[in-house]
Amino acid sequence: MPPNNDMVGDGRVNPFLIKYLYTAEDPYTALVEARPYLKSMVSIAEIKTNEPLLVADFSFESFGHFEKGFERDLLFLIMDDFSTPSNGEIKNYLPIQYITEFVKSRNYIPRT
């Protein structure tokens, strides 16, 4: 992780100059999300928390818990936006960055 915020660029969920820790539930997903070049060195670590985390679940697994209606449709659009690869346009990140910052302001950790 960069030591200074001035080295942090836009990411899928983090706005410019704001550090975020991107995690995955398994090593393969972590590797795929990092999108390393061939023959790149990649480090993968297991992280254990000291206390329970309050997680906002935007994964497709959570989708089935909602009845049909506005909330379900909105959640689907958010989940789809979280999982759609960007074409490199930073403006495509803005809706997810906004949602993530809102979720973070409510003391949740976003899970996609």
HELIX and SHEET records of a PDB file:
HELIX    1   1 ASN A    5  MET A    7  5                                   3    
HELIX    2   2 PRO A   27  ALA A   34  1                                   8    
HELIX    3   3 PHE A   60  HIS A   65  5                                   6    
HELIX    4   4 PHE A   70  SER A   83  1                                  14    
HELIX    5   5 ILE A   90  TYR A   93  5                                   4    
HELIX    6   6 LEU A   94  SER A  105  1                                  12    
SHEET    1   A 2 VAL A  55  ASP A  57  0                                        
SHEET    2   A 2 ILE A 109  ARG A 111  1                                        
END                                                                             
